[in-house]
């Protein structure tokens, strides 16, 4: 076991010089990281700080209104109100029909010019076909459609049959008729 004689080590000039240089660098480093020099340009008022910021771009009232209109279809309160109104109308026996051309994406209820469609099953027995419940908008008569790929009704063509949905296309309009709404 080696025994270190600290008093003898401290008498050495080189060791003392190394310790002093290390302490000096440590103090300088600490002062630069922690202490703030009073000569630094620190804003003294809020106005001065705001003046130094770059100008934030602003949008016009017309742009704000167009954004509100664009995102209003995602407003939860508006959707709840529309659902309540739809329930009241359904209880009274009337079927409300949205704009046919505005329907797109995944829908559980799909409206054509003459009827409301709901996908009930996609069956694969040798060949794949879909069973769709069709409720007439006038009179409410319920019929069943057996649709396969390529079939056309009310201007819409069956483009694809999936396990839980049917893709319907009319020109640029693409609707994915879902068997049930997926939870998000």
Order of alpha helices (4+ residues) and beta strands (2+ residues): alpha-alpha-alpha-alpha-alpha-beta-beta-beta-beta-beta-beta-beta-beta-beta
